[in-house]
Amino acid sequence: MSSRSHLLNNRTAEHYRRSVTHGVERVAAKLADAQQPFTGVTPSELAPTVSAVDLDQPLGTADEALEELERVYLRDAVYFHHPRYLAHLNCPVVIPAVLGEAVIAAVNSSLDTWDQSAGGTLIERRLIAWTAQRIGLHTAADGIFTSGGSQSNLQALLLAREETCRLVRKNSETAPSTSQLLPTLRILTSECSHFSIEKAAILLGLGPEAVIPVPCDEQRRMRVGALAEQLERCERAGETVMAVVATAGTTDFGSIDPLPAIADQCERTGTWLHVDAAYGCGLLTSRRRRALLDGIERADSVTVDYHKSFFQPVSSSAVLVRDRATLRHVTYHADYLNPARSVEQEIPNQVDKSIQTTRRFDALKLWMTLRVMGADALGELFDEVVDRAADAWRLLDADERFEVVVEPQLSTLVFRWLPGNGLAGDATLTERANLHAREALFASGEAIVAGTVVDGRHYLKFTLLNPETSLADITTVLDLIAAHAERYVQRQASQPQAARNAANPPALSAAQAC
Ligand SMILES: *Cc1c(COP(=O)(O)O)cnc(C)c1O
């Protein structure tokens, strides 16, 4: 075949149809077949297979490449659609969005300027307006699709930094430059917020001390009293709070910071409020739980991750702003792309609002989703996983083998296994048994759970985002965890003391012991 036969165009439309259909058929068979979320393959088992592929020796046909892909990827991939995948904030995806994804790749619009996307620009704008309206922002609101919550948070904080510096300059006689102000800027966010806030601070040129963690209450929500104290302390110390970041759904606990009270503090002090709703945004479509987000409409900027609780394929996220004028801080003109004159001509373009240039038409996936199934249906899926998490919490709370941290507002459960027979007081054994259970479970591929650290101790975590996960699945996984942990404890008990003391650090020894 000639090189040109691989280009997708008017003459190759049939080749494209056959090629993609074969790929879809293979993936469909794979999904229908998956007995477990994972095979348990280790990096060292898989690496030689990937290394053995000679990238300078093409196979020539899609069928052969798909056959090879089976071995290098599909066979051992982690399948989020499986009901016993309970680890991270990855969702099973809805079919209308996958259909949208196929269209996105083939048409390949770039959402920077009108002359690279045409209708795509208008579709993205409609979805931003739709999201802003669901949040409760008014007509001055705007926003842009991004690659993910981390990028949305970065852009929101960039706008907050520029707006804050502008206001400081306006109110000061010396008109300090942004670089003079950088060392004095602070971001206040709860100790449970996402690490992308710290990364953003570094990227924005702030000092390492810029992000001040505000303590949380027992439910892992920001303490508003502590926030008020920090705001006052910063004021006294001559530090400028450029943003308060509230989290609507923390990654570990799904806890939602008290948005109305935080908004009051921001209003009182004239501070930019950013709400990171990367996880909790699913509530925007819930008919039963929308009230949990009350206060979000008072934010200056909001992060939503459609690729978490809107059941969209990666990537799909957006940053929304209360006042579209603030987006001018990412507007730059280039003669070759978006000359200032295009603004006068009123040609809509999205590059003026984005920190990216060439940008995927991710909005189309959400468009197809809303057009085929609608927002209520999405909300029902999310409500179902939140219901399931509440049931699972009751199950765990009543189970003597486990200790569970907080009753969830969304769909995560943080818990750990406790050894019986009077061994519960052995902190090291408990630590190691839980680490071992998670690793042994992953190695078996029967289920995947996450882990986190609470108050210096290792815990296990379920993140439920799949309505297909039943309470019976959860019971099965808990039994598997308990069995792995018990086996570990028994093995430790039967080993001589010296061998136990010689064990490697828990994370490693746990894996080696099995
Ligand atoms: C997942 C998450 C993010 C980061 O989003 P990505 O899409 O992974 O970049 C930010 N904040 C919170 C609260 C999250 O849960």
The ligand as a MOL file (V3000), in Angstrom:
LIG
                    3D

  0  0  0     0  0            999 V3000
M  V30 BEGIN CTAB
M  V30 COUNTS 15 15 0 0 0
M  V30 BEGIN ATOM
M  V30 1 C -9.1930 14.7990 39.9840 0
M  V30 2 C -9.1430 16.0870 40.6840 0
M  V30 3 C -8.3970 17.1510 40.1650 0
M  V30 4 C -7.4790 16.9950 38.9870 0
M  V30 5 O -8.1960 16.7330 37.8380 0
M  V30 6 P -7.4820 16.0160 36.5760 0
M  V30 7 O -8.5930 15.9500 35.6110 0
M  V30 8 O -7.0200 14.6790 37.0780 0
M  V30 9 O -6.3600 16.8750 36.1490 0
M  V30 10 C -8.4580 18.3640 40.8240 0
M  V30 11 N -9.2010 18.5110 41.9200 0
M  V30 12 C -9.9220 17.5070 42.4680 0
M  V30 13 C -10.7220 17.7470 43.7010 0
M  V30 14 C -9.9110 16.2500 41.8590 0
M  V30 15 O -10.5930 15.2430 42.4040 0
M  V30 END ATOM
M  V30 BEGIN BOND
M  V30 1 1 1 2
M  V30 2 1 2 3
M  V30 3 2 2 14
M  V30 4 1 3 4
M  V30 5 2 3 10
M  V30 6 1 4 5
M  V30 7 1 5 6
M  V30 8 2 6 7
M  V30 9 1 6 8
M  V30 10 1 6 9
M  V30 11 1 10 11
M  V30 12 2 11 12
M  V30 13 1 12 13
M  V30 14 1 12 14
M  V30 15 1 14 15
M  V30 END BOND
M  V30 END CTAB
M  END
